[in-house]
């Protein structure tokens, strides 16, 4: 597990032994799993548990803003 970004009380993580499609796990009070590039090319929420709607919106905004960097990190970690 590699923490690749922190902001607004949230931690964005990529698991080193994870599977495709490229995605991140965002931890706050709970966890959201967000695909980095969905069918439209924008990040898409896969699942969320234990997070408020506000935290989910914040997580999605972070991933959207950092999408290029997070995709690069995914590639660095998973080849």
Steps between C-alpha positions, in 0.01 A plus 500: 500500500642835392354831613526718190313813614355663811259793519201620702528217750496236225774256402523368140654153478606259225543137603812344346332162448174642361326427170391699197325721411718775644339625820575648839363450850423819690488473878332748733243390757427216258627397158420580138631308202532720191588391146751747359359505146148375436327460164488878448862542609398666827541336842204284609393393847507119529393468862488685830445388857495700820551837330264794503380644171724801563805275542413311182467829308834614643663168406364521145621860467850406618521210255370718217755773574787251541389255227810530279738466794307205646496320164875552477548361852280199414720435197819538706373249757336249265711538188 
